[in-house]
Structure formats: structure tokens, C-alpha cells
Amino acid sequence: METRSKPAPHSAITVPVIRKLLHRGARLRLARVLTKAHPVDVARLLSALQGSEREQAFAVVLEESSTSHVADVMSEMSPGDSLPLLSELSPDRIAKYLSEMSADDATNLASRLHDPLAAQVLALMEAEPAADVRELLEHEERTAGRIMTRNYFAQDEDVTIAEAVAALQKRSEEFEMVFYVYVVDKRDHPVGVVSLRKLLTTHPATQLKRLMVQDVISVSTSADQEEVARLVAEYNLLAIPVVDDEDKLVGIVTVDDVIDVLQEEAEEDLLALAGVSAEERVSTSAFRSLQLRAPWLLVNLATTFLPAYVIFLFDHSIQILPVLAALVTMPMGMGGNAATQTLTVVIRGLALNELSSVSNVALKQLLVAFGNGIINGVVAAALAVLISRRWMVGLVLGLAMVINMIVAGVSGVFIPVALRKLRIDPAVASTVFVTTFTDVGGSLSFLGLATILLKLWT
């Protein structure tokens, strides 16, 4: 009976432990830990290490681990962490590891290698994996065609259960995962699907066409990966078939890849809202971080001049009533906060295709904004009267709060929708535009109303 060594316990493998072994030069013990650990844990540790520590630990993995283990570790690391390590290797070694990876993971890395290294690696890879990678590279990034696997199990509709099971047993090593049997016609068009459970619990003589579910949920090779993830989540699928322009079955996207997509998109959207690139890591060099952040901050700087100019236009009113300078930030800040709430809901709705009617969503947000404006406006007005001892200042602040809450609600809906129509990621660009609207709306409404009332009562 064959015995296998158990992976090192997850809790025992920590960054401090790896660092201690590195500093002590305990190479053999470090090799035992890294070669027996699960690839996910090794990838996590390598990503957490920096500089020479990461390079030393990776060198141990390369020298002491099997080719498949190294490939699995590379597959689990983000391209930003794995590429610098891979780029230090010779083209033939990179090709060896990419040949061991699943086609979609190998394609993800190969697409990020610089030329001519990428061409060299593809030429040195094993024939079949290289052909799969080249085919996936023909599709656009972030599409179903780029993340699909061609290792799917499909059978003709006239095949019996017994024949399908025999074929699956004979070719089992070809497939990464088998969740479903895809039923195709003579032209390779998907006409049905049979779950593995149904396949094993039905009489062997039954033909697939009598058992299959005919309503096949599929996506085209050009479908956005977010749309693929949405369909898998919505229909509770373990895999979704991918068809080409002729509606022929060419691959599947499995649930593990969908989870990766969801994590990637959620991380990118979160970072984009803060103006941070998904490329940037804790270990990214200061110079590269500066390159990634400076353009976004410069755009923000440019947009801040507009509300500043609006305030400058009302300098005469501020000289007459200096308390206006202190209070003008309130409607601006509250408008920005309200807009962030609306943006979060709307961008999430766009990502999940929940916005069936923009007008209905806009009306709802308008009502919510008006209600929040009244509630916050009354409180702000009362506080303004206490601070300034002038009822007129309280009235102006309350009205400005209502106006800017409405501006926040409306802009929070229509700006991300407009950006989506222009094929610009709303998560990336919405914040800077909406903030400009609320800053201008808050300062203009507050100082404009104050100027009008000052003229009436002076």
C-alpha cells in the first residue's frame, strides 16, 4: 500500500518561521517545510516575503521540489509576485513550469512575459500545452475565452450512459475537472447537459438525449469575465460552457476560476475607488508606487480647483460674514459622504446587472437624498444658529444641505451609468467626478444663497 507524506500543518507555516530558518541557514529544514506544504501556503509565504528573502525561499522551492509542485505554487501566486521570480529563470525552465500548469494559468503568466522572452518560452513549451496557450492568447484579456479550459467532457446525444462512463474512465487523465457531461450534436453545438450525479444514478442503457437538460446556460468566448462569474453564481453552476461565433463548444469555465475572477474584480474595484492600482503591493518599490499613484492624485488636484474657484468668487460675502468660511465645508463634506453611499449601491448594481431601469433607481435615490437633506439640514441649521447667533445663516446652511444632498443622489446615479456607456470602468472614474459635483454644489448653493440673502437684508 502506497503511503503519502502529509502536508505540513497550515498553522505551523508562518512567515516568522520561514525568516528564522533563512537567517539560520537551515536549508534542509526549510526545504522540508516548503516541499511538503500545500502550494497555496507556499505561495502565500513567498508573497509575504520581500527582496532577498523571497528569492532565497524561492530558490529552495526550485531546487528541492518537483516540477509540478513549483508549477502549482506559481499558479497560486499573483502575477505581480510570480513574474519577477520567473523572469530570473532561463526560458527553458519557465517553459517547463508553464507546461505543467493548467492552460488558463499558463496563459495568464505567458501574456505578461515581455518579448522576446514570451516567444522563446512558447517555442520551448511542450507541444500540446503550447497550442492551448496560443489559442487562449487569441482572445481578449478578461473574457471567457481567456480564462476557459479546453479540457471538458462532451459526448454525442445518441451515446448511452454506459458508453459515456466508459469514455470518461478511459480519458479521465485528460480532464482538469468533470462536473457535467456536455451533450453535443454532429456539429459540436451544445444541445444539453447531464450532471455527473445523474450519469451515475441512471440506467446504463439510457441515451444521453433522453436524460439531458436541454436549457444549456452558456457564454461566448468574448463575454466579459464578470458576466461569466455572474451567471455561474446566479444559476449555481459548477462550470459553464463557452461557445465560439458558430455556437460550437470550445471550452468551459470552472467554478474555481470564477472565484478567482470574483476576488480579482472585488479587489480591483476596492482599490480603484481609492485611486490605487491593483499592481501595487506592500513590497512594491517606492518609485513604482509613486508612478502608479501620482497621475490619479494629479487628476484629483485639478478637480479641486473648481470648488476653490467657486469659493473665491464669493470672497466679498465671506468678508462681510466670516462664519461662512467655516461652515461652507459642511454641505460639501456631507454631499461627498452621501454620494459615496449612492455610488457604492449603484456600482454594485451595475456589476450585478441589477439596474433594469435607471429612471426608477434615480427616482428612489432622489427621494432618499431629499429625506436625508431634510433630516441633516434641520440639525445643521440648528447648530449653525447656535454657533453664529444668526437665524439667516442656519436657514442658508439647511437649504444648502438639502440641495447638495439632491446633487449627490442624482450624480451618484447618472455619472457611473454614463461612464459605463462610454466603456469606462465606473469604479475607477466615478469618485473624482461625483466629488467635484458635490464640492461645487455644496459651495455654490451655500455661498450663493448667503450672498442673495445678504443683499436682501443689508
N, C-alpha and C positions, 0 to 999 in steps of 0.2 A: 504493500500500500504506500503510495507516494505521500510524503509529508511536506508541508509548506511552512516556511518561517512566517510568523505573524508580523504584520506591520507594527512599527513602534507605536506605543500609545500616543494618541493625539496630544494629551495634556503634558506629556514628558518632553515634547519637542518644542522648545521655545527659543526665541532669538537670543536671550542672555546665555542659554546653554551652548548654542552654536558659537557665539562670540568667545565664550570661555575656552571651548575646545580649539578654536582657531588661534587664540593668543597663546595657549599652552603648546601648540604644535602637535596636538593629539590627533594626527591624521587618520590613523587606523580606526579609532573610536568614532571620529566624525564620519568616516566612510560607512561604518556600520549603521550609524543613525540615519544618514541620508539615503542609503541604498535600500533600507528596509522600510522607510517611512512611505506613506501614501503620496503619490505625485502631487496631490493638492496641497499637502502640508509642506512638501519640499518647495513648491512654487511660492507658497505664502512666505516661507522663511527667506528665500532668495530675494523676493520683492521687498522684504522689510530691511534686509542688509543693504549697505551702501558702499560705494567705492571699492577699495581693495578687498574688503571683507566679502562682498558679493562675488567678486572674481575668484577669490581663493576657494570659497564654498562651491562655486560652480565648477571649478577645475576638479574638485574631488568627485563631484557627481559625474563629470565626463569620464574620468579615469576609472572609477570603480563601479559604475552602473552599466546595465545592459543598454543597448541602443533603444529598445522600446521604452525603458524607464525614462531615459533622457528625453525622448520624444514626448512622452506623456507629461513630463514636468514642463516642457516648453509650451505644450498645448494649454496648460492651466495658467500660465503666466500671461499678463497683458503684453501686447506687442511692444509697448513703450519700455517695459522692463526686459523682455527677452531679446529684442533686436540688437541692443548694444553688445550683449553677450555672444549672440550668434555671429555677429559681424566680425568678431575677432577670430573666428574659425576659418579654416580653408573651405573653398567651395564644395569639395567632395564630402567633407564631414557634414556640412549643412544639408547637402543633398541626401545624405544617408538618414539624417534625422527626419527631414521632411517626408521622405518616402515611407516612414513608419507611422506618420500622423494620418488622421482622417483627412479626406480631401479638402473639406471646408477650413479646417485649422491650418493645413499646409498652405492653402491659397491665401489665407489671412496674413500669414508671415511672408510668403513669396511676393505678394503685392506691395509689401513695404520695403523690400530689399532694393537698394539703389542699383541702377545699371552701371556697369555691365555684370555686376555680381548676380543679379536675378537671372539673367540669361544663362550664365555659367551653371548656376545651381539647377535650373530646369533641364539643361542638357545632360547633367550628371545624375539626375534622379532616375530611379527605376522606370521603365517604360510606361507601365500602367498607371502608377500614381502621377507621373508627369503629365500624361494625357488628360487625366481627370483635373489636375490643377489648371492646365492650359484652357480646358473647356470652361471651368468656373471663372477664370480670369476674363473671359469674353463678356461676362455680364457686369453691369454697373455695380459699384460698391453699394452696400446697404440694401440690396434687393434679394428676393427669394433665390434667384439664380446663383448669387454669390455664396449664400450660406447653405445651400442644399447639399445632400449627399446622393450620389448615383447608385448607392448600394441598397436598393429596395427589392422587395419580393413581389413580382407580378406574375399572374397566370392567365391563360385564356379562359373565357367564360364557359367553355364546354368541358373543362377539366373537372374531374371528380375530387372529392375531399381526399381520398386515398392517394391519388396521383399528386395532389398538391403537397401533402405531408411528406411523401417520398422525395419529391423535388426539394423541399425545404431541408430535409435531413441530409440530402446529398450535397447541397450547396450552402450549408449553414455557415461555413467559414467566410463566405463572400460578404455576408451582411453584418453591418455595424449593429443594427437593432432590428428586430422584427416584431412590430406591434400589430400589423394588419397584412392581409393578402390583398393586393390591388388587382382587380379583375379588369382585363383589357380586351378589346375586340381585335380583329385581324389587322387593324391599322394602328394599334397601340394607343387607342383612345381609352381613357379610364371610363368604364361603364358601371363600376360597382366596387364595393369594398367589403371584406369579411374580416371580422376580428379574430385574433388568434384563439380566443376562448371559444367562439362559435365553431371554428375549424376543428377543435379537438373534442367538441361535445355533440357533433352531428354525425349521422350515419355515413360511413366511408364511401358509399356508392352515390351519394348526393352530388349533383353537379353544382359548381360554384354559382352559376347563374340563377339557380333556384334558391340559393341561400343568401346571396349578396344583398347589401343595402345599396339601392340604386342612386340615392341622392348623395353624390360624392362632393364634399366640400374641397375645392382645390384653389390654387393660386397660380398666376402666370409667373414666368421667370423674371419679369420686370416689376413685379409687385414690391412695394416698399416693405422692408423687414418689419416695420412697426405694424403694418396691416396684417402680415403673416402672424405675428405674435397675438394680435387682437382676435383673429379668427380661431387660433388654437385655444386661447383662453375662453372665448365665447362659446365654442362648441365642445369644450372639454375633450380635445383630441390629444393623442399621444404622438401623432405625426400627421403632417398634411402633405398631400401630393402636389407636385409642381409640374405644370404643363407648359409647352412651348407655344409659339404662334399658331401652330397647326393643331393645337389641343392634344398633342401627344405627350404621354407621361415620360418625363425626363429625370425626375428625382423626387426626393421627399425632404422636408424639413422636420427634424425630430424635436421633441419637447425639450431636450437638454440644450439645444441650440436656441430655442425660443426663450428659455430662462436667461441665457447669456445676453440675448438681444434686449430683453426687458431690463436687466440690470444695467447694461451699457447705455440704453436710452434714458433711463431714470437718472443715472449718474451725469450724463451729458447735459440733460435739461436742468438739473440742480446746479451744476457748475456754470452753465450758460446764464442763468438768472443772476449769478454773482459776477459775470464777466470773466470767468476763469476757463481756460481751455482744458479739455479732457486730457490733453497731452501732458499737462503739468502734474508732477508728483512731488512728494515731500523731498525726494532725493534729486529733483531737477536742479541744475546749476542756477546760480543767481542770475547770470547773464541771460540764460534761456528764459527764465521766469520773467525777467524784465521785458524781453522781446514779446512774450505772449500777453502780458498784462498792459503794457504801455498804450497800444493802439485803442483798446477799449476805454481806458481812463481818459485818453485824449478826446474821444468822442463824447464822453460824459462832460468833460471840461467845456467843450464847445457848446453843449446844450445848456449848461448852467449860465452862460452869458445872457440868454434870452430873458429869464426871470429877473436877473440882476439889472438888465436894461429897463425892464418894466418898473422896478422899484426906483431906479434912477429918475424916471420920468415924473415920479410923484415926490421928488425931494422937497418941493415947496410945501406940500401938505404935511410932510414929516417934520419940517422945521416949525410949522405952526403948532403941531400936536405930536411931540416926540414919542409919546407912548405907542404910536402907530408902528414905529420901527421895531419895537419889542414884540408886538402882537401879530405882525404880518406873517411870522413863521408858523403860527398855529394852523390857519386854514391850509397852508402849503403842506405842512407835515401830515396833517390828518387826511388830506386828499391823497397823498402818496401812500399812506397806510391802507386806505380804503381801496385804492387802485390795485395794490398788491393782492388783496383778498380776491377782488374780481378777476384779476389776471390769472391767479392760481386756478380758480374754478373753470374759467374759460379755456385756458391752455390744456388743462386735463380733459375737458370735454372735447376739444379738437383732437387730442391724441387718441381718445377712445371712440371717436365718431359719434358723440352724443348730441352734437348741435344740429338737430334736424331743422330747426327754424331759428335763424339769427334774430329775427324781429321779436319772437317770443322771449328769447333769452335777454335781449336788450331791454324789453319792457319790464321783465322781472327785476333785472339789475337796477333799472331806473327807479322802481318802487322801493327797492331795498336802500338805494342811495338816498332817496328823498327822506325815508324814515330815519336813517342814520343821521342825515343832515339836521333834521328837526331835533332829535334827541341830543346830539352833540352840540348843536347850535345854541340850544337853550342853556345848557350847562356852561358853555364857553362864554355866552353873553353875560350870564350872572357873574362869573369870575372876572370878566373884563370890567364890569361896572364897579365891583369891589376894588379892583386894582387902580382904575383910572378916575373913579368918582364921577364918571360921565355916562349917562344912560345912552347917549348917542354912540359912543364907542362900542358899548355892548350890543346895540342894535346892528351896527355895521358888521361886527365880528360874527354875530349869529347868522345874518343873511349871507355873508361870505362863506360861512361853513356849509350852509345848505347848497349854495351854488357850486362850490368846488367838490362837494360830495357827488353831485349830479355829473359834473365833468369827469370825475374819477370813474363813476359807474359806466358812463357812455364810452369813454376812451378805452376802458378796460375790456370792453366787448369788441368794439369795432377795429381797434388797432391790431390785435392778434389775428382777427379774421381777415383783415386786409393784407397783412403780411403773409398769411397762409396762401391767399390767392396769388400773390406775387412770387410764390415759391421761395419765401424767406422763412427760416425757422422762427416761429413766434417766441419760443423760449429764449432765443438768443437776443432778438432785437426789440421785443415789446417793452421791456422795462425802461429803456432810455427814452423812448418816445412818450410813453404814458407819464413818466416822471416829469418830463418837460411840460406836458399839457397841464398836469396838476399844479406844478410850481407857477406857471404863468397864470392859470385860472385862479389860484389862491391869491397871488399878489395883486392881480388886476382887479378882481372882484372886491377885495378888501380895501385897497387904496383908492380904487375908482369910486366906490360908494362913499368912502370917507371924504374924498375931495368934493363930491356932489353935495353932501350934507354940510360940509364946512362952508361952502358958498351960499347955501340956503339960510344958514343960521349966523352968518357973520356979515 
